[in-house]
């Protein structure tokens, strides 16, 4: 058997959400391992956002891949901008109110604008960035410049010299 508790509905406080998001970001900063100095993948100043999508960043031989979870966001509500060496993902997640519900017991999903900014390493070619969106997941491919891609050096085999006879 389970117990049921009653709570009076509490209005959502934007300041409480701001402090919750700040606490979550600070926890990430102190719990993540130190990264290489060439990659500065920290979240930008997002104090005005209502929520922050989480991202995974992978480095592969041909490109760097950023995968962001943005469920419930329409593809036309997402903007990806590159200015200098900064990549910014912006968007808005709209709240759809249930018209037929008499009372709301709980709001836990987050809504509103979001923005994430990333400093691009010099190994990325910003002119050829591509993005795709599928089932609430945004994938951004940051191709590497040709000089940053790994290449194999062919080994030249030199014939063995024979010693001189006295």
Buried (B, 14 or more C-beta within 10 A) or exposed (E): EEEEEEEEEEEEEEEEBBEEBEEEBEEEEEEEEEEEEEBEBBBBEBEEBBBBBEBEBEEEEEBBBBEBEBEEBEEEBBEBEBEEEBBBBBBBBEEEEEEEEEEEEEEEEBBBBBBBBBEBBEBBBBEEBEBEBEEEBBBBBBBBBEEBEEEEEEEEEEEEEEEEEE
